[in-house]
Amino acid sequence: MVSGKCLIKSAWVAVEVGRERCERVLVVETYIAVSPLEQNYDAGRYDSIVAEVRRVLAANPSLDRASILSMHRDTKCISLFKAEAAAA
């Protein structure tokens, strides 16, 4: 996967196994917010990641689905972990 503005940090294939099914999942880490609920969400940039992920899924029928994760640095999220560590 290649993005013109390097929005993708990394990607790998994971396997989700259940009693009745097994799925191959493309996991994609991005440098951007992936939800309108996150600070600095940009719908245009997110749409470009989704388009690239769809292209990869279409070219690789052995993959069942994808999961896009946000790896951007939101200080609010980081502070949640710092508060827990300070309390321990």
FENFEN-V778914 format. One record per residue. NEAR is the number of other ideal C-beta (glycine too) atoms within 8 Angstrom. D_FIRST is the distance of its C-alpha to the first C-alpha in Angstrom with 2 decimals. Layout:
[[NEAR;D_FIRST] [NEAR;D_FIRST]]
This chain:
[[8;0.00] [5;3.73] [10;6.69] [4;10.08] [6;11.92] [6;9.89] [10;10.33] [14;7.96] [6;10.12] [6;8.89] [8;8.01] [6;10.36] [8;12.41] [7;15.89] [8;18.91] [7;21.38] [4;24.78] [6;27.80] [3;31.17] [3;30.41] [5;26.69] [7;23.64] [8;20.10] [10;16.70] [13;14.64] [15;10.95] [11;11.55] [14;9.41] [10;11.36] [14;11.58] [8;14.06] [13;15.76] [12;18.34] [11;17.30] [7;20.90] [5;23.72] [4;25.83] [11;24.00] [6;25.18] [8;23.26] [12;21.35] [8;20.00] [7;19.50] [6;17.88] [10;15.11] [12;14.66] [8;14.71] [11;11.85] [16;9.65] [9;11.40] [8;10.90] [12;7.10] [13;7.73] [8;10.59] [8;9.03] [12;7.11] [11;10.53] [7;12.49] [5;11.15] [8;11.83] [4;15.31] [4;15.95] [12;14.00] [5;16.57] [8;15.04] [11;12.75] [8;14.00] [10;12.86] [9;14.83] [11;16.15] [7;16.61] [10;18.45] [4;21.95] [10;24.52] [6;27.89] [7;29.40] [7;27.15] [9;27.76] [8;31.47] [8;31.61] [8;30.89] [8;33.30] [8;36.03] [8;35.72] [7;35.88] [6;38.91] [5;40.71] [4;40.34]]
